[in-house]
Amino acid sequence: MTGDREIRFVRIGTIHSPWKSGEGMPIQPCCATGVRGSVTLFPEYEGGTKDLEGFSRIYLIYHFHRSTGYNLEVTPFLDTVTRGVFSTRAPRRPNPVGLSIVKLTGVHGCTLDIEDIDIIDGTPLIDIKPYIPEFDCYPGESSGWLTNRKAINEARADRRFIDKD
């Protein structure tokens, strides 16, 4: 339908992690090395995990369920300069969709064991895709305003994207 802007997704499961709040949470999986979590799929999606155990990493695509509203210009965690939201991974976006590459350590029916998790506990899962280095890795590409940033692996979230009470 021309002009129709609505898109609907179905929640396929829930992401579990030790992170109960966004404040102090790692801002990317590379900042959460070794942090364990899990994914619980709804039973009707268990068949989709067939052959997944052969992959060492997976993409989790999820809904930033605690994010409300958005700003087209934000000050990202790794900067003090205002940037366009599409040049950041900030959670307050027109479509609050998150993407993380996590380590897959086990597949047990509807449960996936994962590590390197930077996602709030209870986050709704939209999709899973395998990480394939031959498709997904482009060494030497430009990182825009993030080029030459130091201490990225130690970065933690603060309150800047948490709604004020």
Protein Blocks (a to p, Z undefined) as FASTA:
>chain_A
ZZiabdcdddfbdcddfbfbfghpafbfklmghiacdddddfklmmmmgoklmpfbdcdd
dddfkbgcjdfbdcdfkbcbdcdfklccbfbdfblcdddddddfbdehjaccdehiabde
hiacfbdcdddfklmpcghiaehjmgopahklmpccdfklgccZZ
